[in-house]
C-alpha cells in the first residue's frame, strides 16, 4: 500500500511539472528573435520590435504612413492650389461723371425788334433748316408792318422755347433752341492728374443707368488743349454712337477712362506674390515640387499684377499654401483655377 502511494505521488509531480513547462513555453515563445522559421511556421504579430514599442511585444503595430515614409525616405507633401500665368492686356482707369448734350445746339434770334406774333413749333418738333419757327410783328403805334419770319438756321429738334406770344423782343433776345439730338455727345471733366491720359485715341466705357442699364465704348471726339486754371481739369467730349436709342440730352452717365494700358503682359493673381524684405517671389509647380522664383512686379490692377521678369506665360504658379513651402518642397495640387486670370482693369 505504501509503495503504491509513492508511485502515485511521483506521477502527479511529473504531470504538474510538465503542465508548468508547457505554460512557460506559451508565455515566453519558443522562437529566438533572429532564428529562422521552420517550414510551415509563422511569426506572431508583435515580433521584431522592442518590448513596449511599435511592432514589439506588448506594443502597438507600426503605422502604415510611418512605415511607408521610412521605406521611401520622403518628407510630407504640402497641399496647394495653383493657377496659370497668362499673357494679356493690363489696364487701369479712372471713373468720371458726364452729361449728355447735342453735338450742335443753337439759339434762334429775331432780326427785328417787335412783339412775338406767332410761335409755330413746340418742344420736340423736328424742323429743317430755314423753317419758319416764330413770327415777330415790328409794328408800332401809328405804323403797321408785316410780321417778320424767324427761321431755324439748322435742321434739328426744338429743345426749348424761351419766349411767349405777345412778348417784346430785340435782336439780342434768344427765342428758342434747336439741337441736332441725333448726334449726341458726352461731356466730362478730367482731373489734372489724369489729363495726360487724354488723347484722340483714348477710349471710355460709358454706362447709363436710365435707358435700360446700358454700357458701351465711346471714343474721344475733342478736348481742351489746356487745363482750366479754375477747376484744374480738362473738358473732354466723347462721341455717342448713332442709333443709341433711349439716350437724350441732359442725361447723366458714368465714364471709365483708361489711364494706362500694357499689352502682352504676364499676369498672375496678386495672392501669388510672396514678399520677403525688399524682394518678391513666386512658387511655381514643377514635377510635383515647389520651385521658388525671384520676380520683378509691375502694374497692380485690381486683383491681378504684372510680372515684368522672372516668369513666363503658361507656367503654373502656387496661389494658396505657399506660406509653408521652401524651394524643392514636395507638393500636391488640390485645386486648379486655370483660366481665372483674365486681363484686368483697375479702378483709380
C-alpha positions in Angstrom: 0.0 0.0 0.0 2.8 2.4 0.9 4.7 1.7 -2.3 1.6 2.3 -4.4 1.1 5.7 -2.8 4.7 6.8 -3.5 4.3 5.9 -7.2 1.1 8.0 -7.5 2.8 10.9 -5.8 5.7 10.8 -8.3 3.4 10.6 -11.3 1.4 13.6 -10.1 4.5 15.6 -9.5 5.7 14.8 -13.1 2.3 15.9 -14.5 2.4 19.2 -12.7 5.9 19.9 -13.8 5.0 19.1 -17.5 2.0 21.4 -17.3 4.1 24.3 -15.9 6.7 23.8 -18.6 4.1 24.0 -21.4 2.6 27.2 -19.9 6.0 28.8 -19.7 6.7 28.0 -23.4 3.3 29.6 -24.4 4.0 32.8 -22.5 7.7 33.4 -23.5 7.7 32.0 -27.0 9.9 29.3 -28.3 11.5 31.2 -31.3 14.5 33.3 -30.9 14.3 36.9 -32.4 16.8 36.1 -35.2 16.2 32.4 -35.5 15.0 31.1 -38.9 11.4 29.9 -39.2 10.7 26.2 -39.6 8.7 25.1 -42.6 5.1 26.0 -42.2 5.8 28.2 -39.1 4.7 31.9 -39.0 5.9 34.7 -36.8 3.5 36.0 -34.3 2.2 39.7 -34.5 4.4 42.0 -32.5 7.7 40.2 -33.1 10.6 42.1 -34.4 10.2 45.3 -32.3 11.4 46.4 -28.9 9.3 45.4 -25.9 6.5 48.0 -25.5 7.4 49.8 -28.8 5.8 49.8 -32.2 6.0 46.3 -33.6 7.4 44.8 -30.4 5.8 42.6 -27.7 3.0 44.4 -25.8 3.4 47.4 -28.2 1.1 48.9 -31.0 1.7 47.8 -34.6 3.7 50.3 -36.8 1.6 52.9 -38.6 1.3 52.4 -42.4 2.3 56.0 -43.2 5.3 55.8 -40.9 6.4 52.6 -42.4 5.9 54.0 -45.9 7.8 57.2 -45.1 10.6 55.2 -43.5 10.8 52.9 -46.5 10.8 55.6 -49.2 12.7 58.3 -47.3 10.3 61.1 -48.4 9.1 64.1 -46.4 5.5 65.2 -46.1 3.8 66.6 -49.3 2.1 70.0 -49.0 -1.4 70.6 -50.5 -1.5 73.7 -52.7 -3.7 75.5 -55.2 -2.3 76.7 -58.5 -3.2 78.9 -61.4 -1.6 79.6 -64.8 0.3 82.8 -65.6 -1.5 84.4 -68.6 -0.4 86.8 -71.3 -2.9 89.7 -71.8 -3.5 93.4 -71.7 -3.5 95.0 -68.3 -5.1 98.5 -67.9 -6.1 101.0 -65.3 -8.9 103.5 -65.5 -10.4 106.5 -63.7 -14.2 106.8 -63.2 -15.8 110.1 -64.1 -19.3 111.5 -64.5 -20.6 113.3 -67.6 -23.7 114.9 -69.1 -25.2 114.2 -72.5 -25.6 117.1 -74.8 -26.4 117.6 -78.5 -23.4 117.8 -80.8 -24.9 121.0 -82.3 -27.1 123.4 -80.3 -28.1 126.9 -81.5 -30.2 129.7 -80.1 -32.6 131.4 -82.6 -32.7 135.2 -82.6 -35.0 137.6 -84.4 -33.8 140.1 -86.9 -36.1 142.9 -85.9 -37.4 144.5 -82.7 -41.1 143.8 -82.0 -43.6 141.6 -80.3 -43.9 137.8 -80.7 -46.8 137.3 -83.1 -46.9 133.6 -83.7 -45.0 130.5 -82.4 -45.2 127.7 -84.9 -43.4 124.9 -83.1 -43.5 123.1 -79.8 -40.7 121.5 -77.7 -39.7 118.3 -79.5 -40.8 119.5 -83.0 -38.3 118.5 -85.7 -37.5 121.3 -88.1 -35.5 121.7 -91.3 -33.0 124.4 -92.0 -34.8 127.7 -92.9 -38.1 126.5 -91.4 -40.1 129.5 -90.0 -40.4 128.8 -86.3 -41.6 132.2 -85.0 -43.0 135.5 -86.4 -42.3 138.9 -84.9 -44.6 141.9 -85.5 -42.4 145.0 -85.8 -45.4 147.4 -85.9 -45.5 150.5 -83.6 -48.2 152.8 -82.6 -49.3 154.7 -85.7 -47.4 152.4 -88.1 -48.2 149.0 -89.4 -45.7 146.5 -90.8 -45.9 142.9 -91.9 -44.8 140.2 -89.5 -41.1 139.3 -89.8 -40.4 135.5 -90.1 -37.8 134.0 -87.8 -36.1 130.9 -89.3 -34.2 128.0 -87.9 -30.5 128.1 -89.0 -30.1 124.3 -88.8 -32.1 121.1 -89.1 -32.8 119.6 -85.8 -35.2 119.3 -82.9 -36.6 122.2 -80.8 -35.4 121.6 -77.3 -36.6 124.8 -75.6 -38.9 127.7 -76.2 -37.7 130.8 -74.4 -40.4 133.4 -75.3 -44.2 133.7 -75.2 -46.7 135.2 -77.6 -47.1 138.9 -77.2 -43.7 139.3 -75.6 -41.5 142.2 -76.8 -38.1 141.0 -78.1 -35.0 142.6 -79.5 -32.3 141.2 -81.8 -30.4 140.1 -78.7 -33.3 138.0 -77.3 -32.9 134.2 -77.7 -36.3 132.9 -78.8 -35.8 129.1 -78.9 -33.2 126.4 -79.0 -32.7 123.9 -81.8 -30.4 120.9 -81.4 -29.2 118.0 -83.5 -30.4 115.4 -81.0 -29.5 112.5 -83.3 -25.8 113.4 -82.9 -25.1 113.3 -79.2 -22.0 113.9 -77.1 -21.0 113.2 -73.6 -19.1 116.0 -71.8 -16.8 115.1 -68.9 -14.1 117.0 -66.9 -10.9 115.0 -66.3 -8.9 116.0 -63.2 -5.4 117.4 -63.8 -3.6 114.3 -62.5 -5.2 112.2 -65.3 -5.1 114.8 -68.1 -2.0 113.2 -69.7 -4.0 110.1 -70.5 -6.4 112.1 -72.7 -5.7 111.7 -76.5 -7.6 111.3 -79.7 -7.1 107.5 -79.4 -8.5 107.3 -75.8 -11.5 105.1 -75.3 -14.0 105.4 -72.5 -16.5 102.8 -71.2 -19.8 104.7 -70.9 -22.6 103.4 -68.6 -26.2 104.7 -68.4 -28.5 103.7 -65.6 -31.6 105.3 -67.1 -32.1 103.7 -70.5 -32.1 100.1 -69.5 -28.7 99.9 -67.7 -26.6 100.2 -70.9 -22.9 100.1 -71.3 -20.8 100.7 -74.5 -17.5 102.1 -75.6 -17.0 105.7 -76.8 -14.0 107.5 -78.3 -12.7 110.9 -77.6 -14.1 113.4 -80.1 -12.4 116.6 -78.9 -10.8 118.0 -75.7 -9.5 121.3 -74.4 -5.8 121.7 -75.2 -5.0 123.3 -71.8 -6.0 122.8 -68.2 -8.7 125.1 -66.8 -6.9 127.2 -64.2 -10.1 127.5 -62.1 -11.3 123.9 -62.0 -7.9 122.3 -62.5 -9.4 120.0 -65.0 -9.7 119.4 -68.8 -13.0 119.2 -70.7 -13.2 116.1 -72.8 -16.0 115.3 -75.2 -16.9 111.7 -76.1 -19.0 110.9 -79.2 -22.0 108.7 -78.6 -22.6 106.3 -81.5 -25.6 106.8 -83.8 -28.6 104.6 -83.1 -28.2 104.5 -79.4 -31.8 104.6 -78.6 -33.2 106.0 -75.3 -30.3 108.4 -74.7 -31.3 112.1 -74.6 -29.6 115.4 -73.9 -29.4 116.2 -70.3 -28.9 112.6 -69.1 -26.0 111.7 -66.8 -23.6 108.8 -67.4 -20.5 107.4 -65.7 -17.3 107.0 -67.8 -14.4 104.8 -67.2 -11.4 106.4 -68.9 -8.4 104.2 -69.5 -5.3 105.9 -68.0 -2.7 103.2 -68.6 -2.6 100.2 -70.9 0.1 97.5 -71.0 -0.3 94.9 -73.8 1.3 91.4 -73.8 1.8 91.5 -70.1 2.5 88.4 -67.9 -0.4 88.4 -65.4 -0.9 86.4 -62.2 -3.2 86.8 -59.2 -1.9 89.2 -56.5 -2.0 86.5 -53.8 0.6 84.6 -55.8 3.3 87.1 -54.7 5.4 86.3 -51.6 7.2 89.3 -50.1 10.4 89.0 -48.2 12.1 92.2 -47.1 12.5 94.2 -50.4 12.2 91.2 -52.7 9.2 89.5 -54.3 8.9 85.8 -55.1 6.5 83.2 -56.5 6.4 79.5 -56.2 6.0 77.5 -59.5 4.7 73.9 -59.5 7.3 71.8 -61.4 7.2 67.9 -61.4 5.4 67.7 -58.1 7.7 70.1 -56.3 7.7 73.8 -55.5 10.4 76.0 -57.1 11.0 79.4 -55.6 11.4 82.2 -58.2 12.5 85.8 -57.7 10.3 88.1 -59.8 10.0 91.8 -60.7 6.5 93.1 -60.3 4.9 95.9 -62.3 1.4 97.4 -62.5 -1.2 96.3 -59.9 -4.6 96.2 -61.5 -7.4 95.1 -59.2 -6.7 91.5 -58.1 -4.1 91.0 -60.8 -0.5 92.1 -61.0 2.0 92.3 -63.8 5.2 90.2 -63.7 8.0 92.1 -65.6 10.7 89.4 -65.2 11.2 86.0 -63.7 8.1 84.3 -65.0 6.7 83.3 -68.4 3.1 82.9 -69.6 1.8 79.4 -69.3 3.7 78.5 -66.2 1.9 77.0 -63.2 2.1 79.2 -60.1 1.0 78.4 -56.5 -1.8 80.7 -55.3 -2.6 79.1 -52.0 -0.5 77.3 -49.4 2.8 78.8 -50.3 3.4 80.1 -46.7 4.6 76.5 -45.8 6.8 76.0 -48.8 10.5 76.1 -49.4 12.2 75.7 -52.7 12.1 72.0 -53.5 9.2 71.1 -51.2 7.0 68.3 -52.4 3.5 69.5 -53.2 0.1 68.0 -54.1 -2.2 70.2 -56.2 -5.6 70.0 -54.6 -7.2 72.8 -56.7 -6.5 74.4 -60.0 -8.1 77.7 -61.1 -6.6 77.8 -64.6 -8.4 80.3 -66.8 -9.4 82.5 -63.8 -6.7 85.0 -64.7 -8.1 87.5 -67.2 -6.8 90.8 -68.5 -8.0 93.2 -65.8 -9.0 96.8 -65.3 -8.1 98.6 -62.1 -10.1 101.5 -60.8 -8.3 104.5 -59.6 
